Amino acid sequence: MVNDELRKAIADFFDAGDFAEFIGVSTMDLIEAFPDELEEHLEDIEELMMLKNSNEDNYDEETE
């Protein structure tokens, strides 16, 4: 059984991505487990994935 002390030690040892990979949690698992957090950060995620241009409103001005 995992106690609080062991939880803290695991959290200190791993970064979140490495831990998720180690225990076999996929990105899809995380998306499904945290829908509110995904929605909260969706615009930033879209920009990182280059699905949305952060300068959409100014694009024509910058390219002229």
DRENTORRO-520904 format. One record per residue (C-alpha): residue in three letters; x, y, z. Coordinates in steps of 0.1 Angstrom, whole numbers, plus 5000, padded with zeros to 4 digits. Layout:
DRENTORRO-520904
alaXYZ
...
//
This chain:
DRENTORRO-520904
met500050005000
val501350354991
asn501450585021
asp501750965021
glu505550955026
leu506050724996
arg503650934975
lys505851244983
ala509051054975
ile507650944942
ala506451294934
asp509851434942
phe511651174921
phe509651184889
asp508451464867
ala504851424857
gly505451324821
asp508051064830
phe505850914857
ala502850894834
glu504950714808
phe506450484834
ile503050364847
gly501650344812
val499250644812
ser498750774777
thr498051134767
met494551024758
asp494050894794
leu495151234807
ile492851414783
glu489951204795
ala490851234831
phe491251614831
pro488651764808
asp488252084827
glu491952154828
leu492152074791
glu489352324783
glu491052584805
his494252564785
leu492852474751
glu493852804734
asp497552764745
ile497552404735
glu496252484701
glu498952754697
leu501752514708
met500452254683
met500352524657
leu496652464651
lys495852824659
asn497853124650
ser498253364680
asn498553654655
glu495453564634
asp493953914638
asn497254084628
tyr498353834601
asp497454044571
glu499154354586
glu502354164594
thr502754014559
glu502154324539
//
